[in-house]
Amino acid sequence: MTRETLLEFPCDFPLKIMGVNAADFAQAIAVVVQNHAPDFDAATMAMRASKAGNYLALTCTVRATSQAQLDALYRALTAHPMVRVVL
């Protein structure tokens, strides 16, 4: 049997999302994450501004239930116009 992922589901999976430091960036990202992981609590989101303050890094830890869920979430985040990088 070939496994497509090294992860065992369900698992807590941290995503780091970097984007423009705008007033509504964190809220916009929380909505995208909650669309794919309904139990995500936006209050647990960690935020850190870049040194110059132009960018904001968010860490969202989701309870991942499948690789397909993570793939769809990653695609949605990378397609968002405010997002620059997703790790």
Secondary structure, DSSP 8 states (H G I E B T S, - for coil): ---S-S--SSEEEEEEEEEE--TTHHHHHHHHHHHH-TT--GGG-EEEE-TTSSEEEEEEEEEE--HHHHHHHHHHHHHSTTEEEE-
